[in-house]
Amino acid sequence: LTSWLDRTRRAFFRGKCNSECDGETREAEACAAAHPELLHRAKLVREAARCPKLTDVALTSKNRFVCPGVVRSARVPMNEHAHHRIYIHVDGNGFSGRLDELLTLGGSILKQDSPYEVFYYPLLRRGVHYLPLARDFANLCSQLVTLQGDPAQGVALAAAASNFTNEFLA
């Protein structure tokens, strides 16, 4: 894998426009209208737009009822995620099963605070294996400024994530 310092600086996310209001139904549309706080990935796109020089965030598909107006982007294979220094991990229509893959790619992870857990989440430590993102992504840009300003922290987070994978998920 390419060293952390030689990778693309912008934090990366690609994923479907999943949400806790998922579905192609009018019920999903009503849920989204009543509970916009459940549209995590659409919210990530809006928050990332506040710091576009630090982020490369896009959704790969849209649910016409849940994420209206979201521009679709091409899907990016997981091996191409490894070209980036920083990965953003976000809930979908429940927990996202992508974190175990991101941990193996040699980058730093910004992980959204989440009520969902997978068996290994209790073993992950904030500030060691990942940097926390507020549930509403309010600290996205500030976390990126901090991480970009401290490459040693980014390298340490990436190494700890890789070591975690080898120790607990291999």
Salt bridges, closest charged atoms under 4 A:
GLU20 OE2 - HIS40 NE2 2.89
GLU20 OE2 - ARG135 NH2 3.39
GLU24 OE1 - ARG64 NE 3.23
GLU29 OE1 - ARG26 NH1 2.56
GLU37 OE2 - HIS35 ND1 3.31
GLU47 OE2 - LYS43 NZ 3.14
GLU47 OE1 - ARG50 NH1 2.33
ASP56 OD1 - ARG14 NH2 2.81
ASP91 OD2 - ARG135 NH1 2.46
ASP113 OD1 - ARG126 NH2 2.37
